[in-house]
Every structure is written in structure tokens, then in C-alpha cells.
Amino acid sequence: MWGGNEKWTLNAAETLASRGHDVTVAVRVPELWHSRERTGKVRWLVLPFLNDADIKTVWKLRRFIQREKIEIFLPTRSRDYWLGGWANLGTRAKYVMRMGITRTLPHTIKEHLRYSTWPDGIIVNAEAVKASLAAHSWIKSERIRVIYNGVDQSTLRTRDAARDDQSLLVFAAGRVESEKGFDVLVEAMALAIQKEPRLICEIWGQGDQVDALNAQIERLDLAEHVRLRGFTKNITRELAHADIAVSSSYREGISNFILESWSVGVPLIATAIEGSAEIVHDRKRGLLTPPGDAQAMSAAILEMARDRALRDTCVSGGKDAIATTHNWDTMAEKMEEMFSSMLSS
């Protein structure tokens, strides 16, 4: 599937390649990636990644690491950590795990190998993710490095000329799964339109909660105000038409959707989960609401819709966050510093 982790992997690889590094990305479904590749500077290695006992992938990946004299091996998903750990064992490559979400791990032999024994370093995208790992006494916290996600800085917000200027578009996107809290957003919209009928909401993405959300929209008689739009390859193009962006998640590290909203220049409302609250400074870069609280989210939507000065403040704060911290070059520089330090030691 295509989600935040895949987006991070491709953009990080292309940014590092554009800075002069020789980067190869190992994937299972190349078509999923090639349609989004922009620079043509990344090499591709196609492997099965079938399951945690996929010896063929381990063997081929190990041969590639040794033949190409790979210096940094960077797995980004749970299965990659396991298969890659075996493949990298005994090679000269430094193993750097990348993790983008808070986790509580059982202390089993498998997890000890995966998160403690094998990694030479761990990249996380938020202090909250670092804290969730460091809470396990058997994980070496000194190896964990917080490097915030990046996003493009070039996208500009545009108003959709085909839309009624009297409407106010609330926008959300992500995997349509329970942890994203889209059901709370739908309930918040049902409350908000009673006071502001100009509001409409678009939710972009695919997942196993689509049918449940459609049923909720029908039950609340929101068909004219809330629409599930499915998958798009260019979320920033669609986001650029929005008046308000909402991240309703129950669990995140640093959400790409938050960064994309800032980059495009759309005022943001986000749930005050640990990763989001770390970077979304309330009333400066957006509004924070308690996760799962439809009443609070509804109030935030109404306030953002009615307060032009607040919207301008949040847009300015988000743009500043992208320019100073959450961009690809800054992220790549910090990754290079970490990798160089590991290689020199």
C-alpha cells in the first residue's frame, strides 16, 4: 500500500540521492513507486518481502549489501527490521532503523534482536516516539536520534475556481482506519453544520473503515456535507483547495498530513496526541483538540472558520516551521551527520 512511511522513504531517498549519495530502495511492488518517482536518481531492487520467514529475500538482500559495499542499511517497516536484520548480520554496513510511530513492545527474543541487538542507530520522527522506545529498559536509548520529517516547500495554496465561494472546505486525508479518527471528524461535522451550514468536508484515502464511515454519513444525513473521495496520488494538489485541514488521529509520530497542510498554507486543526502536540504549538501553528472529542473538534472548526486573524497566524506559523525545521534538506543534513558519525567511529 502507499502511506506515510512509503512517502517518507521515497522522498528521503530522492533527497539523499540529489545530494550526491548512491541510494538504492528495495521494494516489493515497483509499479507503486515508479509512478511517483521524480528525480530518476534512485536505484531500485525488487525483492519478495513475503513474510518473516522469507529466506529468499534475506539471501538476495545480503548478497546486494556485500556486492555493492553498502555503508548504511536503513529499514523502515517492522518486517524490514526482521528480514533486514538477518540479511545485514556480519556485513560491514551500519544498520539504522527508522521508526515513525509510538510503540509498546513485548520483551521477547525476536523484539530484543529487532530493536536492541541489531540496530547501530535508530531514527525516530518525534521526541514522543523516542520516549516510547526509551521506556523499554532493554533498548539502548543512546542510539536513538530524533530527526523530524521533511516536506516540500514549493507548493502554494490555490482556491478551486469551480467551487462556490460561499462554501468552506474542511479537508482530511490518510489511511481510512480506526486509528485515524475520521469517525470523530464526521460527528464533529454533524455538530458544526448546525451553526455553520456552509461547511463541507472531504476525506481522502482508502482503508477498511470506508463502509463504516459511509454508513455513519448516511445515518447522520450528511451526504451533502461530508464526502469520501478515495485515493489520490497528489494529495497536496487537492489540499491546496481547502480552507481548513484536520488531523483527527488517535496515534501518530509526526503526521505527514500536518506538514503538507503547513507547506500548502492551509490552517490546521490537530488532535493533541504526543507527536502532533510536540510540533503543533496551540494557536500559533494550529489548534489542538483532545483526541476522540467531537464537541471540541466541532468548536475548533467553527472558530477557525470564523476567525480570519487566527487562520493567518496558524498559516504563518506553519510556513515558518517548514522553512526552519520540517523540510527535506534539513532532514537530510541531520541524517548525513548521524551516518558520518557512525561510519567514522
C-alpha positions in Angstrom: 0.0 0.0 0.0 1.0 3.7 -0.2 1.1 5.6 3.1 3.2 8.0 5.1 6.0 5.5 5.6 6.3 4.9 1.8 6.1 8.6 1.1 8.9 9.3 3.6 11.1 6.5 2.2 10.8 7.8 -1.4 11.4 11.5 -0.6 14.3 10.7 1.8 15.9 8.5 -0.9 15.5 11.1 -3.6 16.8 13.9 -1.4 19.9 12.0 -0.4 20.5 10.9 -4.0 20.2 14.5 -5.1 22.9 15.4 -2.6 25.4 13.1 -4.2 24.8 9.8 -2.4 24.3 6.4 -4.1 20.9 5.3 -2.9 19.0 2.1 -3.7 15.5 1.3 -2.4 14.4 -2.3 -2.1 10.7 -2.7 -2.8 8.1 -5.5 -3.4 5.8 -3.7 -5.9 7.9 -1.4 -8.1 4.9 0.0 -10.0 3.7 1.5 -6.8 6.9 3.6 -6.5 7.9 4.3 -10.1 4.7 6.3 -10.8 5.7 8.7 -8.0 9.5 8.9 -8.7 10.5 12.4 -9.7 14.3 12.7 -10.0 15.4 9.4 -11.6 18.4 9.3 -9.3 17.4 6.4 -7.1 18.2 2.8 -8.0 15.6 0.1 -7.4 15.9 -3.5 -6.1 12.8 -5.7 -6.3 12.5 -8.4 -3.6 9.6 -10.6 -2.4 9.3 -9.5 1.3 6.7 -12.3 1.6 6.8 -12.9 5.4 9.1 -13.0 8.4 10.5 -16.4 7.2 11.3 -15.2 3.7 14.8 -16.7 3.3 15.0 -15.8 -0.4 14.7 -12.1 0.4 17.3 -12.4 3.2 19.7 -14.1 0.9 19.3 -11.7 -2.0 19.4 -8.6 0.2 22.6 -9.9 1.9 24.3 -10.5 -1.4 23.4 -7.0 -2.6 24.7 -5.4 0.6 28.0 -7.2 0.3 28.4 -6.8 -3.5 27.6 -3.1 -3.5 29.6 -2.4 -0.3 26.6 -0.7 1.3 27.6 1.6 4.1 24.2 2.4 5.6 21.3 -0.1 5.7 18.0 1.6 6.6 14.9 -0.5 7.1 11.6 1.4 7.6 8.9 -1.1 8.4 8.5 -3.9 11.0 9.1 -6.8 8.6 12.1 -5.0 7.1 13.6 -4.7 10.6 13.4 -8.5 10.9 14.4 -9.7 7.4 17.0 -6.9 7.1 18.5 -7.7 10.4 19.3 -11.2 9.3 20.5 -10.0 5.9 22.8 -7.4 7.4 24.2 -9.6 10.1 28.0 -10.0 9.7 28.3 -7.4 6.8 30.2 -4.1 7.1 27.1 -1.9 6.7 25.8 0.1 9.6 22.2 -0.8 10.5 20.0 2.3 11.1 16.4 1.6 11.8 13.8 4.3 11.1 10.5 4.3 13.1 7.7 6.8 12.8 5.1 5.8 15.4 4.9 5.2 19.1 5.0 1.6 20.1 4.9 -0.6 23.2 6.9 -3.8 22.6 6.9 -7.2 24.3 10.3 -8.2 25.6 10.7 -11.3 23.5 13.8 -12.7 21.9 12.6 -11.6 18.5 11.9 -8.0 19.6 15.2 -7.8 21.5 17.0 -8.7 18.3 15.0 -6.4 16.2 15.1 -3.3 18.4 18.2 -3.7 20.6 20.8 -6.2 19.3 20.9 -5.4 15.6 20.5 -1.6 15.2 23.6 0.6 15.3 21.2 3.5 15.4 17.5 4.3 15.4 16.0 7.3 13.6 12.6 8.5 15.0 10.5 11.4 13.9 9.4 12.8 17.3 10.5 13.0 20.9 7.3 11.1 21.8 8.5 8.2 19.6 11.9 8.3 21.3 10.3 8.3 24.7 8.1 5.3 23.8 11.2 3.3 22.8 13.4 4.5 25.7 10.7 3.4 28.2 11.9 -0.2 27.4 15.0 -0.7 29.6 16.4 -3.2 27.2 16.6 -0.8 24.2 19.8 1.3 24.1 18.3 4.9 24.3 21.7 6.5 23.4 21.4 5.1 19.9 18.0 6.8 19.3 18.1 10.1 17.3 15.2 12.4 16.7 15.2 13.7 13.1 12.0 15.4 12.2 10.2 14.6 8.9 10.6 16.9 5.9 8.2 18.1 3.3 8.4 20.1 0.0 8.4 23.9 0.4 7.3 24.8 -3.1 3.5 24.2 -3.0 1.2 27.2 -2.9 -2.4 27.3 -1.8 -4.9 27.9 -4.6 -8.7 28.4 -4.4 -10.7 26.0 -6.5 -12.4 28.2 -9.1 -15.1 25.7 -9.7 -16.2 25.8 -6.1 -18.9 28.0 -4.6 -17.0 30.8 -2.9 -19.6 30.7 -0.1 -18.6 27.2 1.0 -15.9 26.3 3.5 -13.9 23.2 2.7 -12.7 21.1 5.6 -10.1 18.6 4.5 -8.7 15.4 5.9 -6.5 12.6 4.5 -4.9 9.3 5.4 -5.5 5.6 5.6 -9.2 5.1 6.4 -8.6 3.1 9.5 -9.9 3.4 13.1 -6.7 5.0 14.5 -7.2 8.0 12.2 -10.3 9.1 14.0 -12.3 10.0 10.9 -15.5 8.9 12.6 -14.9 11.6 15.2 -14.4 14.2 12.4 -17.7 13.1 10.8 -19.5 13.5 14.1 -17.9 16.9 14.6 -19.1 18.0 11.2 -22.7 17.0 12.1 -22.4 19.4 15.1 -20.7 22.2 13.2 -23.0 22.5 10.3 -25.9 23.2 12.6 -24.2 26.5 13.3 -22.3 27.0 10.0 -24.1 25.3 7.1 -21.5 26.5 4.6 -19.1 23.8 5.8 -18.4 20.8 3.7 -15.8 18.1 4.4 -13.7 15.9 2.1 -11.9 12.8 3.5 -9.3 11.3 1.1 -7.8 7.8 1.4 -8.6 4.1 1.4 -8.9 1.6 4.1 -11.1 -0.9 6.0 -13.3 1.7 7.6 -14.8 3.1 4.4 -18.1 1.2 4.7 -18.4 2.1 8.3 -17.9 5.8 7.6 -20.3 5.8 4.7 -22.9 4.2 7.0 -22.2 6.9 9.6 -22.6 9.7 7.0 -25.9 8.2 5.8 -27.2 7.8 9.4 -26.4 11.4 10.3 -27.8 12.7 6.9 -24.5 14.3 6.0 -24.3 13.3 2.3 -24.4 16.9 1.2 -21.7 17.9 3.7 -19.2 15.0 4.0 -17.7 13.1 1.1 -15.3 10.2 1.0 -13.1 10.9 -2.0 -10.9 7.8 -2.2 -7.2 7.6 -3.2 -5.1 10.3 -4.9 -1.5 10.3 -6.0 -1.3 14.1 -5.5 -2.7 15.0 -2.1 -1.1 18.4 -2.0 -2.9 19.4 -5.2 -6.2 18.5 -3.6 -5.3 20.0 -0.2 -4.5 23.3 -1.9 -8.2 23.9 -2.4 -9.1 23.6 1.3 -10.0 26.2 3.9 -9.2 24.1 7.0 -7.2 20.9 7.4 -8.0 18.5 10.2 -5.8 15.7 11.6 -8.1 13.6 13.8 -5.7 10.8 14.7 -5.5 8.8 17.9 -1.9 7.7 17.3 0.9 9.2 15.2 4.5 10.1 15.3 4.7 13.2 13.2 2.0 13.2 10.6 2.9 13.9 7.0 -0.5 15.4 6.6 0.3 18.1 9.2 3.5 19.0 7.3 1.7 19.0 4.0 -1.0 21.3 5.4 1.6 23.8 6.6 3.5 23.6 3.3 0.4 24.4 1.3 -0.7 27.1 3.6 -3.9 25.7 5.0 -4.8 26.5 8.6 -4.6 23.3 10.7 -6.6 21.6 13.5 -5.0 18.5 15.1 -5.6 16.2 17.9 -3.3 16.8 20.9 -1.6 13.4 20.7 2.0 13.3 21.7 3.7 13.6 18.3 1.3 16.3 17.0 1.3 18.3 20.2 5.1 18.3 20.0 5.2 20.4 16.8 1.7 22.0 16.6 2.1 24.9 19.0 -1.5 25.6 20.0 -2.9 28.8 18.5 0.4 29.5 16.8 0.8 26.7 14.3 -2.8 25.4 14.6 -5.5 24.5 17.0 -5.2 21.4 19.3 -8.2 19.4 20.4 -8.4 16.3 22.6 -8.4 13.0 20.6 -11.9 11.5 20.3 -13.7 14.6 21.4 -16.2 15.6 18.6 -17.6 18.5 20.6 -14.1 20.1 20.9 -13.3 19.4 17.3 -16.5 21.0 16.2 -15.8 24.1 18.3 -12.3 24.3 16.8 -13.7 24.0 13.2 -16.2 26.8 13.9 -13.6 29.0 15.5 -11.1 28.6 12.7 -13.8 29.2 10.1 -14.9 32.4 11.7 -11.6 34.0 12.8 -9.5 35.2 9.9 -6.7 36.5 12.1 -6.4 33.1 13.8 -6.2 31.4 10.4 -3.5 33.9 9.2 -1.5 33.3 12.4 -1.6 29.5 12.1 -0.7 29.6 8.4 2.3 31.8 9.1 3.4 29.6 12.0 3.2 26.5 9.9 5.1 28.1 7.0 7.9 29.1 9.4 8.0 25.5 10.8 8.6 24.2 7.3 11.2 26.8 6.4 13.3 26.3 9.6 12.8 22.6 10.6 10.5 20.4 8.6 12.0 20.4 5.1 13.8 17.7 3.2 17.2 19.4 3.1 17.3 20.0 6.9 16.3 16.4 7.4 18.9 15.1 5.0 21.6 17.2 6.7 20.8 15.6 10.1 20.8 12.1 8.6 24.2 12.8 7.0 25.6 13.9 10.3 24.3 10.8 12.0 25.6 8.5 9.3 29.0 10.2 9.1 29.5 9.9 12.8 28.6 6.2 12.8 30.9 5.4 9.9 33.9 7.4 11.3 33.6 5.6 14.7 
